[in-house]
Every structure is written in structure tokens, then in C-alpha cells.
Amino acid sequence: MIEIAKISLLVYAALVAGGGIMGFVKAQSKASLIAGVVSAVVLVVCYVVALGDAKLGLMAGAGASLLLIGVFAMRFAKTKKFMPSGLMIALSVIEAALIAMALTSGTPAGT
């Protein structure tokens, strides 16, 4: 389960970066591009940390996911549109839940 959670950090990072790029392409939003790329870089760093210390890297990834849930929830509350904020909330919740399951699965933290 730990390995799946680690890999999911990379998938989630790609989705977050892709969302930022789409925001730039569709709305010329430099803020979306910058936020998406920076968030993706943070998630990749969490993955790299998880390669050495699974517990630390995954906990950092969970923290980043929770922060992104907050950001997207504020945007969703403002726009009331599912796309893209609602979708990103759902993906962020799934990622945070996956990491939580991995951290509580009883597998040794170093694997």
C-alpha cells in the first residue's frame, strides 16, 4: 500500500500540473499556471522524500493534499462550478485518503 501511495503522489502531481496548464491555456491565467506547477513540484518533492523515508514523504504529501483541498474549496465556494475546483477537491480527497490508508496499513515506515 505504501508503494501505491508513493506512485499516486506522482500521478496527483501530474494532474495538478495539468490543471494549472489547462487554466492557462483556457483562461490565460498565469496564476493557475504558477500555482499548478509549484504545487506539482511540491508533490514531486514529497515523492522524492518518500523514497528515503516513506512516512515523512507521505505525511508531507497528505499535508499538501489537505492544503489543496482548502484552496479548491474556497474557489468552489466562490464559483459554485464543479469544473475545475470540484473535480480537484475530489482528486485531492482521494489522494489524502489513499495516503492515510497507506500510513495506517501497518506496513513498516521505511518501505
Beta strands, then each sheet from edge to edge (+ up, - down):
end
